[in-house]
Amino acid sequence: MTERDSPHISAPRFVVLPVQPGSPPFRLVEVGGEVAGTARSVVDVIEIAQQLGVRHLDLEDPDVIRWVGGDQFTWTLQHLL
């Protein structure tokens, strides 16, 4: 098998971790393996990306962003029950 024939495996630059308890609940956002900030909504994730110079963040591209413990619509602990 050549490299061209092997499956594409990539590590996305952005990783949004599971919802954490808080008032309000939040999710940590990692960029390049380092915590870049906290997000209380998808808007916060986009703002973190913009602060790092990313003008358009494709929230559905698994090569760009990985959502752990839910998707971009998961922002409360009730979603996890």
C-alpha positions in Angstrom: 0.0 0.0 0.0 1.3 3.4 -0.9 0.9 6.6 1.1 -1.7 7.7 -1.5 -3.8 4.6 -0.8 -3.7 4.8 3.0 -6.6 6.4 4.9 -6.2 10.1 5.7 -5.7 10.6 9.4 -5.2 14.1 10.8 -5.2 15.9 14.1 -7.5 18.9 14.0 -6.0 22.2 15.1 -9.1 23.0 17.3 -10.5 20.6 19.9 -13.6 21.5 22.0 -13.7 19.4 25.2 -16.8 18.2 26.9 -19.2 20.5 28.9 -17.9 21.3 32.4 -20.2 22.2 35.3 -20.2 25.9 36.0 -22.6 28.9 36.1 -23.0 28.8 33.2 -21.5 25.5 32.0 -18.5 25.9 29.7 -16.2 23.9 27.4 -12.5 24.3 27.2 -11.0 25.0 23.7 -7.6 23.6 22.8 -5.7 24.9 19.9 -2.6 23.0 18.8 -2.8 20.9 22.0 -2.8 24.0 24.3 -5.8 25.4 26.2 -6.7 28.6 24.3 -9.8 29.6 26.3 -13.2 28.7 27.6 -16.4 28.8 25.6 -19.9 29.1 26.8 -21.4 29.0 23.2 -20.3 28.3 19.7 -19.8 32.1 19.3 -17.0 31.9 21.8 -15.3 29.2 19.8 -15.4 31.3 16.7 -14.1 34.3 18.6 -11.1 32.3 19.9 -10.4 31.3 16.3 -10.6 34.9 15.1 -8.2 36.0 17.9 -5.7 33.5 16.4 -6.2 34.9 12.9 -8.6 32.3 11.6 -11.2 34.2 9.6 -13.5 31.3 8.8 -13.8 28.3 11.1 -15.7 25.4 9.4 -17.4 24.0 12.5 -18.3 20.8 10.7 -14.9 19.9 9.2 -13.3 17.1 11.3 -9.9 18.0 9.8 -10.2 21.4 11.4 -12.2 20.9 14.6 -13.1 18.0 16.9 -16.0 18.2 19.2 -15.6 15.9 22.3 -18.6 15.0 24.4 -21.1 16.5 22.0 -21.3 18.7 18.9 -21.5 22.4 18.3 -25.0 22.4 19.7 -24.1 20.8 23.1 -23.6 23.5 25.7 -25.5 22.2 28.8 -25.0 19.2 31.1 -28.6 18.1 30.4 -27.6 17.1 26.9 -25.3 14.5 28.5 -28.0 12.7 30.6 
